[in-house]
Amino acid sequence: MSETPIPPNDPQEDNLLDHNYDGIQEFDNPLPGWWKAIFWACILFAVPYTWWYHFADGNSVYDRYEADVAAKIAREGGDGPVAADAAAILAAMNDPTRLARGKAKYGTICFACHAADGGGVIGLGPNMCDDSYKNITKLGDFVGVIVNGIPGTAMVGQTLSPNEVVNVAAYMASLRGTTPANPKDPEGEVIAPWAAE
C-alpha cells in the first residue's frame, strides 16, 4: 500500500490490487494518516488508563458514588442513614438544624397542598396545625404517608432518603399547635400528643 501524497490538482490513478475474489478487485486506498494516528493514540491511552483505574488507586465510578452519597448525607444533617421511625422523628424535632432542613424540603414538596404555614389548602391537603388527623394516629405514621402517599387523594408517595423523610416528618409534626394564617377546619379524629412508640 502506498502512502505517497498526491499533489493537489493531479488526477489520482486508480490502483487496483493484484488479488481477485469472484471477479471482484479492490482499490489500493490506504487509510488516512490522521485516522491511523487516532487509532494508535487510543490504544496507547488505554494502557495507562486500564492500569490506573483497575489496578492502582484511581478514582473509579464506585469511589465517586460513595463520595456523592457521603456528601448527600452530610447535607441532610446526619452521620449516616437513620431509621425512619418515631424515635428518629422525635430526635429530629429537638434538633433545629434538622427542623430547618425539613422545613426547606417541605417548602418544595408539601406546601402546595398543605400551605406554607401548614394550615391546609381547601380541596387538597388537610390542616397540619390542629390536633385532628385523618391518616395519622401516631408519630410513626408520618413515614408511611410521606413514602407511600394516600391512595385516592392528591397525596402521592415521595422519593426521599430516610434522613429526608425523618426531617420532613419532624417539621410537619412540629407544626401541630401552631397558628396558621388561614387554617382549614379540622378533619379526622383528635389524636394523643406525640410520643415515641
Backbone torsions as a table, in degrees:
resi	resn	phi	psi	omega
1	MET	NA	136.3	-176.1
2	SER	-102.7	138.2	176.0
3	GLU	-117.2	22.8	179.4
4	THR	-68.0	123.8	-178.9
5	PRO	-64.7	144.4	178.9
6	ILE	-97.0	126.7	179.7
7	PRO	-58.8	146.9	-177.1
8	PRO	-59.8	159.5	177.1
9	ASN	65.2	-4.9	175.4
10	ASP	-89.4	132.7	177.9
11	PRO	-66.5	138.5	-179.2
12	GLN	-85.1	134.4	178.3
13	GLU	-85.9	133.0	177.9
14	ASP	-75.5	112.4	179.2
15	ASN	-97.5	116.7	177.6
16	LEU	-93.4	141.4	175.2
17	LEU	-74.8	159.1	-174.5
18	ASP	-73.0	-28.4	-174.4
19	HIS	-78.6	158.9	-174.8
20	ASN	-138.6	124.1	178.3
21	TYR	-116.1	111.0	-179.8
22	ASP	49.6	40.5	177.8
23	GLY	82.1	9.7	-179.4
24	ILE	-111.3	130.0	176.3
25	GLN	-115.9	153.4	-179.2
26	GLU	-103.5	149.0	170.8
27	PHE	-80.5	150.2	176.4
28	ASP	-88.4	84.1	-179.4
29	ASN	-114.8	96.4	-179.0
30	PRO	-71.1	154.8	176.0
31	LEU	-66.6	147.5	178.5
32	PRO	-63.7	152.0	-179.6
33	GLY	-60.6	-39.5	-179.0
34	TRP	-62.9	-35.3	180.0
35	TRP	-67.3	-44.4	178.8
36	LYS	-63.5	-38.4	179.9
37	ALA	-63.1	-43.0	178.5
38	ILE	-64.2	-41.7	179.7
39	PHE	-58.3	-49.6	-178.8
40	TRP	-70.0	-34.0	177.5
41	ALA	-63.4	-39.0	178.7
42	CYS	-64.0	-42.6	178.9
43	ILE	-64.3	-45.1	180.0
44	LEU	-64.9	-37.3	179.1
45	PHE	-67.7	-33.7	-176.4
46	ALA	-64.8	-31.5	-176.6
47	VAL	-64.4	-57.8	179.4
48	PRO	-67.5	-31.9	179.0
49	TYR	-61.5	-48.6	179.5
50	THR	-61.7	-44.3	179.4
51	TRP	-61.4	-48.0	-174.7
52	TRP	-65.9	-46.7	-173.4
53	TYR	-88.0	-17.6	-178.3
54	HIS	-110.3	-24.6	-175.9
55	PHE	-122.8	-19.9	-179.2
56	ALA	-106.2	-157.8	-175.7
57	ASP	-98.6	31.1	179.1
58	GLY	-67.5	148.7	178.7
59	ASN	-71.8	111.5	178.4
60	SER	-86.7	174.4	176.7
61	VAL	-63.3	-29.5	178.0
62	TYR	-68.2	-40.8	177.8
63	ASP	-63.5	-43.1	179.1
64	ARG	-65.0	-37.7	177.8
65	TYR	-62.5	-46.9	179.5
66	GLU	-60.9	-39.6	178.0
67	ALA	-65.6	-40.2	178.5
68	ASP	-64.7	-41.7	178.6
69	VAL	-63.3	-43.8	178.9
70	ALA	-62.4	-39.3	178.3
71	ALA	-66.5	-39.0	179.3
72	LYS	-65.7	-42.4	178.4
73	ILE	-63.0	-40.0	178.1
74	ALA	-63.8	-39.6	178.2
75	ARG	-65.4	-33.2	-178.4
76	GLU	-78.8	-9.6	175.0
77	GLY	87.4	51.5	176.9
78	GLY	-157.1	161.0	177.2
79	ASP	-83.3	-13.3	-179.8
80	GLY	-177.4	176.6	178.8
81	PRO	-60.7	143.7	178.3
82	VAL	-110.5	159.8	173.5
83	ALA	-78.3	127.7	-179.4
84	ALA	-80.8	87.0	-179.9
85	ASP	-141.7	179.4	-175.7
86	ALA	-61.1	-39.9	-179.5
87	ALA	-62.6	-42.2	179.0
88	ALA	-66.4	-38.1	179.5
89	ILE	-65.7	-43.7	177.7
90	LEU	-61.0	-42.6	178.7
91	ALA	-62.5	-41.4	180.0
92	ALA	-68.2	-30.8	178.4
93	MET	-64.7	-24.1	179.4
94	ASN	-97.2	8.0	-178.9
95	ASP	-116.3	106.4	-177.0
96	PRO	-57.3	-33.4	179.9
97	THR	-66.3	-45.2	-179.8
98	ARG	-67.4	-37.6	177.2
99	LEU	-63.0	-39.9	178.8
100	ALA	-63.9	-40.4	177.8
101	ARG	-67.0	-39.6	177.2
102	GLY	-63.8	-39.6	178.1
103	LYS	-64.4	-41.6	179.5
104	ALA	-62.8	-43.4	179.6
105	LYS	-69.1	-39.6	175.7
106	TYR	-56.8	-40.9	-179.5
107	GLY	-66.6	-14.3	178.8
108	THR	-103.0	-27.2	-175.0
109	ILE	-121.8	-17.1	-172.6
110	CYS	-112.9	-27.1	-169.8
111	PHE	-62.6	-28.8	-176.7
112	ALA	-62.2	-32.1	-179.0
113	CYS	-103.0	-27.8	-176.1
114	HIS	-108.7	1.2	-178.2
115	ALA	72.5	155.0	-175.8
116	ALA	-61.7	-32.3	-179.0
117	ASP	-99.9	7.3	177.5
118	GLY	84.9	7.0	-176.7
119	GLY	-75.5	-8.2	178.7
120	GLY	88.9	158.5	178.5
121	VAL	-124.4	127.3	-177.7
122	ILE	-58.7	131.3	-179.7
123	GLY	85.5	-7.3	-179.4
124	LEU	-125.6	-101.7	-173.6
125	GLY	-94.0	149.8	179.0
126	PRO	-76.6	168.2	175.6
127	ASN	-70.4	126.5	-179.7
128	MET	-97.8	3.5	-172.5
129	CYS	-100.7	-14.5	179.6
130	ASP	-94.6	-170.7	-176.9
131	ASP	-97.5	3.6	-178.9
132	SER	-101.5	131.2	-179.4
133	TYR	-133.2	142.2	-179.9
134	LYS	-88.2	-40.9	-172.4
135	ASN	-119.5	9.8	-177.2
136	ILE	-130.3	127.6	176.3
137	THR	-116.0	-20.0	179.0
138	LYS	-146.1	165.2	-173.6
139	LEU	-57.4	-40.5	-178.3
140	GLY	-65.3	-18.1	-179.7
141	ASP	-66.3	-22.1	177.6
142	PHE	-56.9	-38.3	-177.2
143	VAL	-59.7	-50.0	-179.1
144	GLY	-62.2	-40.6	-179.8
145	VAL	-66.7	-43.0	-179.2
146	ILE	-67.2	-44.6	-175.1
147	VAL	-77.7	-42.7	-173.5
148	ASN	-99.8	-17.5	-176.0
149	GLY	76.0	-172.0	178.1
150	ILE	-128.4	111.5	-177.8
151	PRO	-56.5	141.1	178.0
152	GLY	82.0	5.9	178.8
153	THR	-128.0	178.4	177.5
154	ALA	-75.2	-9.5	-178.6
155	MET	-79.9	107.1	177.7
156	VAL	-104.3	155.9	178.6
157	GLY	-64.3	145.2	-178.8
158	GLN	-107.8	142.0	177.1
159	THR	-92.6	93.1	-177.7
160	LEU	-129.5	156.6	174.5
161	SER	-74.4	161.9	177.4
162	PRO	-55.8	-38.1	178.4
163	ASN	-63.2	-43.0	-179.9
164	GLU	-66.5	-39.1	177.9
165	VAL	-60.0	-46.8	-179.7
166	VAL	-62.5	-43.6	-179.2
167	ASN	-62.4	-45.8	-179.6
168	VAL	-65.9	-44.8	179.4
169	ALA	-60.5	-41.6	179.5
170	ALA	-62.9	-43.1	-180.0
171	TYR	-65.5	-44.1	-179.1
172	MET	-64.0	-40.6	178.2
173	ALA	-65.7	-32.1	-179.5
174	SER	-71.9	-16.3	178.2
175	LEU	-71.6	-21.3	-178.8
176	ARG	-59.3	127.8	-179.8
177	GLY	92.3	-4.4	176.4
178	THR	-87.1	170.3	-176.7
179	THR	-116.0	103.4	178.6
180	PRO	-75.6	163.6	-178.5
181	ALA	-67.1	-47.2	-178.8
182	ASN	-131.2	77.2	-175.0
183	PRO	-73.4	142.9	170.1
184	LYS	-73.5	159.4	176.0
185	ASP	-65.2	151.7	179.5
186	PRO	-59.4	143.0	177.4
187	GLU	-130.6	143.1	177.3
188	GLY	87.3	-155.4	-174.2
189	GLU	-105.4	147.7	173.2
190	VAL	-72.7	131.1	-177.9
191	ILE	-116.4	165.8	-178.2
192	ALA	-69.7	160.4	176.2
193	PRO	-57.7	156.1	-178.6
194	TRP	-62.7	139.5	177.0
195	ALA	-154.9	157.4	174.9
196	ALA	-67.1	144.7	-176.5
197	GLU	-95.4	NA	NA
